[in-house]
Amino acid sequence: MSTQLPLVPGKPRRKMPVKHLADFDVDQRKEAVKDLGLPAFRADQISRHYFARLDADTDSMTDLPASKRDLVAEKLFPRLLTPVSHIETDSGTTRKTLWRATDGTLLESVLMRYPDRNTLCISSQAGCGMACPFCATGQLGLDRNLSTAEIVDQVRDAAKALRDGEVSGGPGRLSNIVFMGMGEPLANYKRVVAAVHRICDEPPAGFGISQRNITVSTVGLAPQIRMLADEGLHCRLAVSLHTPDDELRNELVPMNTRYSVAEVLEAARYYADKTGRRVSIEYALIRDMNDQPWRADLLGRKLHSYLGSLVHVNLIPLNPTPGSKWDASPKHVQDEFVERVRAQGVPCTVRDTRGQEIAAACGQLAAEGVSDEAKAGGAEAPAN
């Protein structure tokens, strides 16, 4: 099932990059190495380098014949993403990376260190076609979908950076992945599902990160939510609801004109029933827009009716974006909203917002802060 999304005005849709090892499943990798004149067992060796050792440099793959390493590099490890900049905040525990793809496409990912976990927020598209007016990425329009390998390589890079102690706090292990960066994951459905398998399957098939530590976010593409439920995965689903009533949601989340609040919540219940996982409801609290007490009451009632105990509300203080007419709600309004939702029997907490200073918080990713030279594909900007 396809979802037609608006492109960036004046920009043609760009083509997918050339194939990479991470685009292939296990059987396809065997065929790919055979095409290079190598026996099938080499696929396992090559995959272990990438997924277990986090290495994409064939010069270090000394268990491969030296005469084949350049060919393997060319055909299975083409350069997909080049870092333009790394920007840190929160005492170095939050790092936003701006990437440039081979066609000049820009995208961002954010790595966040917490005392009990290390979380990477990854992009599934460059830009976004959902056009939510309070979201910086939504105002970009859609440039293109990312390939499976472009999604997966964001994960490999972050896991390697943590392992090698390149991030403040010393060596660590990447534990959690959230598809909450640029783009609507379920609008790039097949590649996102393939990426989840690469992320979660045990080495050498994938990185071996638990499915239970993966969150896939959506504005509410109801048919795709049901498709994801039927995949047999155990990821957490996060639905960006932002208001419980259709009238306002049509404005805040234009996709609501296609799939109403009721349809989205029915699909979310289907997901919860099929997977046994609680659904997270994301709610960006906007001053004088969706923060009224009656909306808190209605949100709690609807969620309790549709999802019962299989739901949790993540209240997100709005991160204002340049040119936006909206701002975050005052603290006392936020606190009352939380209590009113809880009064309806629905758990509700306020998200610990990271990366606001570097435009890395929810709704702020917009490939900002790049020099004209970098945007044009010139010299790489220095990392901060």
C-alpha positions in Angstrom: 0.0 0.0 0.0 1.4 3.4 -1.0 1.0 6.8 0.6 1.3 9.8 -1.7 3.5 12.4 -0.1 4.3 16.0 -1.1 7.8 16.6 -2.4 10.0 19.6 -1.7 8.6 22.2 -4.2 10.8 22.4 -7.3 12.8 19.3 -6.5 12.5 16.0 -8.5 12.4 12.8 -6.5 15.9 11.5 -6.2 16.9 7.9 -6.9 17.9 5.3 -4.3 21.6 4.9 -3.8 23.4 1.8 -5.2 23.0 -1.4 -3.2 25.0 -2.1 -0.1 25.5 -5.2 2.1 22.9 -3.9 4.6 20.2 -3.8 1.8 20.4 -7.6 1.5 19.0 -10.3 3.7 21.1 -13.4 4.5 20.2 -15.3 1.3 20.7 -12.3 -0.9 24.1 -11.7 0.6 25.1 -15.3 -0.4 24.0 -14.6 -4.0 25.8 -11.3 -4.0 29.2 -12.8 -3.0 28.7 -15.6 -5.6 28.3 -12.9 -8.2 31.7 -11.6 -7.1 33.3 -15.0 -7.7 33.4 -15.9 -4.0 32.0 -18.9 -2.3 28.8 -18.4 -0.3 30.4 -18.9 3.1 32.2 -15.5 2.5 28.9 -13.8 3.0 28.9 -14.9 6.6 32.5 -13.6 7.1 31.7 -10.2 5.5 28.5 -9.9 7.5 30.3 -10.5 10.8 32.7 -7.7 10.0 29.9 -5.2 9.4 27.3 -6.3 12.0 29.4 -7.8 14.8 32.7 -5.8 14.4 30.9 -2.6 13.1 33.6 -2.5 10.4 32.9 -1.4 6.8 36.6 -1.1 5.7 37.5 -4.1 3.6 41.3 -3.4 4.0 40.9 -4.7 7.6 39.0 -7.8 6.5 42.1 -10.0 6.4 40.2 -13.2 6.3 39.1 -12.2 2.7 41.4 -12.9 -0.2 43.5 -9.7 -0.8 42.7 -9.9 -4.5 39.0 -9.5 -3.8 38.9 -6.8 -1.2 38.7 -3.9 -3.6 35.8 -5.6 -5.5 34.0 -6.3 -2.2 34.4 -2.7 -1.2 33.1 -1.5 -4.5 30.1 -3.8 -4.8 29.1 -4.3 -1.1 30.4 -1.3 0.8 29.8 1.8 -1.3 30.0 5.0 0.8 26.5 5.9 1.6 26.7 8.7 4.2 29.4 11.2 5.0 29.3 13.2 8.3 29.1 16.9 7.7 29.1 17.8 11.4 28.7 16.5 14.9 27.2 19.0 17.4 27.1 18.2 21.1 25.1 19.5 24.0 23.9 18.3 27.5 27.5 18.1 28.6 28.4 15.9 25.6 25.7 13.3 26.3 23.6 14.4 23.3 25.2 14.4 19.8 23.4 15.4 16.6 25.0 14.3 13.4 24.3 15.9 10.0 24.9 13.5 7.2 25.2 14.0 3.4 24.3 11.1 1.2 26.0 10.5 -2.1 23.4 12.5 -4.1 23.7 15.5 -1.8 20.6 14.6 0.3 20.9 15.8 3.9 19.6 14.0 7.0 20.2 13.9 10.7 20.4 11.5 13.6 20.7 12.1 17.3 22.6 10.0 19.9 21.6 10.4 23.5 23.3 8.9 26.6 21.3 8.2 29.7 22.4 6.5 32.9 20.6 3.3 32.1 20.6 3.2 28.2 22.1 4.7 25.1 19.4 5.7 22.5 19.8 6.6 18.9 17.1 8.6 17.1 17.3 7.8 13.4 15.8 9.2 10.2 13.9 7.1 7.7 13.4 9.8 5.1 15.2 13.0 4.1 12.6 15.6 5.0 9.0 14.6 5.6 5.8 14.8 3.6 3.4 14.8 6.5 3.4 18.7 6.7 2.7 19.0 10.4 2.9 22.8 10.8 4.7 22.8 14.2 7.4 20.4 13.1 10.6 21.7 11.5 11.1 18.6 9.4 7.5 18.7 8.3 8.1 22.1 6.8 10.9 20.8 4.6 8.6 18.6 2.5 9.8 15.2 1.4 13.1 15.0 -0.4 13.2 11.2 -0.7 13.0 7.9 1.2 16.2 6.5 2.6 17.4 3.1 1.6 17.5 0.3 4.1 21.3 0.5 4.2 21.2 4.3 4.8 19.0 3.7 7.8 21.1 0.9 9.1 24.4 2.7 8.6 23.2 5.4 11.0 23.0 2.6 13.6 26.4 1.1 12.8 28.1 4.5 13.1 26.6 5.3 16.5 27.3 1.8 17.8 30.9 2.1 16.7 31.3 5.6 18.2 29.9 4.4 21.6 32.1 1.3 21.6 35.2 3.2 20.7 34.6 5.9 23.4 34.1 8.7 21.0 31.1 10.0 22.9 31.3 11.7 26.3 31.1 9.2 29.1 33.5 6.6 27.9 32.9 3.3 26.0 29.4 2.1 25.9 26.9 0.0 24.0 24.0 1.1 21.9 20.8 -0.3 23.4 17.8 1.6 22.1 16.7 2.8 18.6 13.8 5.2 18.0 12.5 5.9 14.5 11.7 9.4 15.4 14.1 11.4 13.3 13.4 12.9 9.9 10.4 11.4 8.1 7.4 9.2 8.6 8.7 5.7 9.0 5.5 3.9 7.8 5.6 5.9 4.6 8.8 4.1 3.8 7.4 0.9 5.1 9.3 -1.9 3.4 12.7 -0.4 3.9 12.0 0.4 7.5 10.8 -3.1 8.3 13.9 -4.5 6.6 16.0 -2.1 8.6 14.4 -3.3 11.8 15.4 -6.9 10.9 19.0 -5.8 10.3 19.1 -4.0 13.6 17.5 -6.8 15.6 18.5 -10.1 14.0 21.5 -11.8 15.7 24.9 -11.5 14.1 25.9 -12.1 11.4 22.4 -11.3 10.1 22.1 -8.1 12.1 23.3 -6.1 15.1 21.4 -8.1 17.7 19.6 -5.2 19.4 16.4 -6.4 21.1 13.2 -5.7 19.2 11.7 -4.6 22.5 14.2 -1.7 22.5 13.0 -0.5 19.1 10.3 2.2 18.8 8.6 3.0 15.5 6.8 6.3 15.4 4.0 7.3 13.1 1.5 10.2 12.7 -1.1 7.5 12.2 -1.0 5.7 8.9 -3.7 3.3 10.0 -3.4 0.6 7.3 0.4 0.5 7.8 0.0 0.2 11.5 -2.1 -2.9 11.0 0.5 -4.3 8.5 3.3 -3.7 11.0 1.2 -5.6 13.6 1.1 -8.6 11.3 4.9 -8.7 10.8 5.4 -10.7 13.9 7.8 -8.1 15.4 7.7 -6.9 19.0 8.8 -3.3 18.6 7.0 -0.5 20.4 4.6 1.6 18.4 4.5 5.4 19.1 1.6 7.4 17.7 2.0 11.1 17.3 -1.6 12.1 18.2 -1.2 15.6 19.5 -5.0 16.1 20.1 -7.9 13.8 20.7 -10.4 15.6 18.4 -10.5 15.5 14.6 -11.2 19.2 14.1 -7.9 20.4 15.5 -6.0 17.3 14.4 -6.9 18.0 10.8 -4.8 21.2 11.2 -2.0 19.9 13.4 -1.6 16.5 11.6 -2.9 16.9 8.0 -2.9 13.1 7.5 -5.8 13.1 9.9 -8.1 14.1 7.0 -7.3 10.6 5.5 -7.3 8.6 8.8 -9.4 10.0 11.6 -8.5 9.8 15.3 -10.9 6.8 15.7 -9.3 4.9 12.8 -5.8 5.6 14.2 -6.8 4.4 17.7 -8.5 1.3 16.3 -5.4 0.4 14.4 -3.3 1.1 17.5 -5.5 -1.3 19.5 -5.0 -3.9 16.8 -1.3 -3.4 17.2 -1.4 -3.7 20.9 -3.5 -6.9 20.8 -1.3 -8.5 18.2 2.0 -7.7 19.9 1.2 -7.5 23.5 3.1 -4.2 23.7 1.7 -0.9 25.1 1.3 1.8 22.6 2.9 5.2 23.3 0.9 8.2 22.5 3.0 11.2 21.7 1.4 14.6 22.5 3.3 17.8 21.9 1.7 20.3 24.2 1.2 23.7 22.5 0.2 26.8 24.3 -3.5 27.8 23.8 -3.8 25.2 21.0 -4.2 21.7 22.4 -3.5 22.2 26.1 -7.1 22.9 27.4 -8.3 20.9 30.4 -11.3 19.5 28.3 -8.9 18.1 25.8 -6.9 16.4 28.5 -10.2 14.8 29.8 -11.2 13.8 26.3 -7.7 12.4 25.5 -7.9 10.3 28.7 -11.4 9.0 28.0 -10.7 8.1 24.4 -7.4 6.3 25.2 -9.0 4.4 28.0 -11.9 3.4 25.8 -9.8 2.2 22.8 -6.7 0.9 24.5 -7.5 0.2 28.1 -4.3 -0.6 30.0 -2.2 -1.0 26.8 -1.3 2.7 26.5 1.0 5.3 27.9 1.0 9.1 27.1 4.3 10.8 26.5 3.7 14.5 26.9 6.2 16.6 25.0 6.7 20.3 25.8 6.7 21.9 22.4 10.1 22.7 21.0 9.5 26.0 19.1 10.9 26.1 15.5 11.8 29.3 13.6 8.8 31.0 12.2 6.3 29.0 14.2 3.3 30.9 15.7 3.1 28.4 18.6 5.0 28.0 21.8 5.2 25.6 24.7 2.5 25.6 27.4 3.3 27.0 30.8 4.4 24.6 33.5 1.2 24.8 35.5 -0.9 24.1 32.4 1.3 21.1 31.6 1.0 19.8 35.2 -2.8 20.1 35.2 -2.9 18.3 31.8 -0.9 15.4 33.1 -3.1 15.0 36.2 -6.3 15.1 34.1 -5.1 12.4 31.8 -4.1 10.3 34.8 -7.5 10.8 36.4 -9.0 8.9 33.5 -6.9 5.9 34.3 -4.2 6.5 31.7 -0.5 6.7 32.6 1.0 10.0 31.5 4.5 11.4 31.9 6.5 14.3 30.6 9.3 13.4 28.2 12.8 14.5 29.2 13.5 16.7 26.2 17.1 16.6 25.0 19.1 18.6 22.5 17.0 21.8 22.4 20.1 24.0 22.2 21.3 22.3 19.0 17.9 21.9 17.4 18.0 18.1 18.1 14.9 17.8 20.2 11.5 16.4 19.0 10.2 18.3 16.0 13.4 20.3 15.4 15.4 18.2 13.0 15.7 20.2 9.8 19.2 19.9 8.5 20.0 23.4 9.9 23.3 25.1 10.6 25.1 23.9 7.4 27.3 26.2 5.4 26.3 27.1 1.9 29.4 25.2 0.8 28.4 22.0 2.6 24.9 22.3 1.2 26.3 22.5 -2.2 28.4 19.4 -1.7 31.7 21.2 -1.0 34.3 20.7 1.6 33.2 18.8 4.7 32.5 21.0 7.7 34.6 20.3 10.7 33.1 18.3 13.5 32.5 20.2 16.8 
